[in-house]
Amino acid sequence: MDPERARELLARERRRIERALAGNEEGADERSDTEDSADAAAELFETGLEEGIAEHLRDDLEAIGRAEERLEAGQYGLSIESGEPIPDARLELIPWAERTAAEQERWERGG
């Protein structure tokens, strides 16, 4: 993939994630104290869900940082596992991808 295109994709995703994190934090600040147990339970569930989403977004943000480092080092688009090229189509969808799709699947399964 062209390095300029990679920078563009990574910057776009960084902005998107940072906006999503900022919106998630604003939503947490807007919660009200309630005495209704059903409302409290729903709010607790929503808080847990938002925290999980925020954690996932922070992980993606860290992966974007690593991708930017690989780009500067001339290693962007190569699997961190095997050194094999990651297809451009995959990088267009997930610009911070660190592995080929097959390697990622194996890694996620723990193998």
Secondary structure, DSSP 4 states (H G I P E B T S, - for coil): --HHHHHHHHHHHHHHHHHHHHHHHHHHHTPPP---HHHHHHHHHHHHHHHHHHHHHHHHHHHHHHHHHHHHTT-TTB-TTT-PBPPHHHHHH-TT--S-HHHHHHHHTT-
